[in-house]
């Protein structure tokens, strides 16, 4: 940990940085504040070079150094300049250590740049306390500091938290202002008074972060690491949702370590008119991904399964043996989507690093397609393998020539992140689902919207065409699966049963079944003709993130945040459900 001190005692115009090992850190103060523009803040490089004194942020260094000295502290810490943010490893270590650093501080000074003290020379601890407080409390309650994602740990971790106006006047501390802070933030009074956070449920702690904001979307997850007493690598570019995925995955792991909760459950398959069978039969277990699996795809010849992961890789599995036969490495962000070309020659991957990669399925050689301005969520090939479509946080779908890698079109019109994309079986239509709650059908030649499908009450997360192209299925954050007529755009039905977000949907190639994957940790099977529920798979111990049918419709694969891929045989025989056989692709 690096901490600051004035180069000359009592003079606060020059500062030096000193690095200490964890067991030798002297008492220090720590600053909590709202950042201005990046160019206004003092950086690590500024301190090393002795520059930046003309930046607005330099005043915060002076304030913190002077206040620490008044409190008898020589050293102090500020996030803008005590971390070398150009070093990704150091930044990751610092963010994972941040809660402990705030907790260990002798004092935490909250500098409120948008709260003026009002009356000159008043001290909120003086006899004029009531008058003085009336001049700043309204601004205090509205301060931007209370809306920051990082504020939560900076508020609850330190024992002593003191609040200061932009003039450097002391307004009070966490104890004297606890009722106001409780009313503003919703944080429990017991938590503000120092009760261990382990005494509060995960849901309660998560609620304290509600409606907060961070500059980088992933920081909404990273700022909560200390609140839940966990650590995890940082993957800027993965997007808020995937970062939160990983956060809750680590929370689950932490809970299981400390409470010895079993992480597996039997598979249950329920079929109308047939007895429910419960069993758990794993016939093979092999090495796998080191992080959540977010996408899966079967090769057209049914010999290979591709899995995409937050560990930034795509793994190719030999289906007859269950062995990993290749790992595709190159993305610098989580890989959220994967697809085989119908001719089997290419594999496309979509990543939080804003790129599509096209990999030769035999050699593993790849081309990088760049052009999106946001994280990618999904990728799909046209039926003739000549075109690739990619869906992105930048609210667009881009069309690429799979032979040359050249961009050949953009579908624009969604008002929110585009989360999924698919081609119709004849290649004439493209369907996309979006955070704006709509599903859009596009003409693949003219790139014009044919229909805007409205019916979901929340994010349209996943879309798929039926094998005959007549139906579109869409899964949503609203926990429903909707079926649409692809020619007219009319809703044909709504399938309910999941208790959480539906993240992926797929039609079986024979057109008889629809599968939906949900954060409720289940996969549900539906009759595509009647909409009747005809099966539930319960086996993953974390969110189910993706689902796919084998080309012969005889097997179903599911991917999960539990880092596994499960493959189940769907055949039935006689008058009862045949025991499912499958294997799990999971870490050794």
Secondary structure, DSSP 8 states (H G I E B T S, - for coil): -EEEEEEETTEEEEEEEEE--GGG---EEEEEE----GGGS--HHHHHHT--TTSTTHHHHHHHHHHHHHTT-SEEE-TTTSS-TT-HHHHHHHHHHHHHHHHH-SEEEEE-TT----STT--TTSTTHHHHHHTTHHHHHT-GGGGBSTHHHHHHS-S-EEEE-TTS-EEEETTTTHHHHHHHH---HHHHTT--GGGS-HHHHHHHTTT-B-SSTTHHHHTTTTTTT------TTS-HHHHHHHHHHHHHHHHHHHH-------EEE--TTS--EEE--EEEEE---SS-EEEEEE-TTSSEEEEEETTSEEEEEETTTTEEEEEEE--SS-EEEEEE-TTSSEEEEEETTSEEEEEETTT--EEEEE--SS-EEEEEE-TTSSEEEEEETTSEEEEEETTT--EEEEEE--SS-EEEEEE-TTSSEEEEEETTSEEEEEETTT--EEEEEE--SS-EEEEEE-TTSSEEEEEETTSEEEEEETTT--EEEEEE--SS-EEEEEE-TTSSEEEEEETTSEEEEEETTT--EEEEEE--SS-EEEEEE-TTSSEEEEEETTS-EEEEE---BTTB-----EEEE---
